[in-house]
Amino acid sequence: MNYQCELNIPLANERHAEIVYNTVRIDKEPKKTMQRIETLNKNVLNVRFEGEEAKFIRVAVESYLEKINLILRTIQRFDPED
């Protein structure tokens, strides 16, 4: 893979990080030319995107961040911090 992008997303706490991680890792990248590798380190979600074209990475990252945003809004609504 020629292009890559890494994101480190700190979350409020480990519980919220686990919720986000377990929710997003279910969906795999639809294109075979893209790969997404996710790891969780305490309350930080680490994501690495690898792809053959920069535009595929841009689209994948944009979509991923939209999912994260939706998940975080759901957590805020139904499981707010103490």
Summary of the structure (lengths in Angstrom):
residues: 82
radius of gyration: 13.2
end to end distance: 42.7
largest distance: 43.5
contacts: 221
relative contact order: 0.26
helix: 44%
strand: 29%
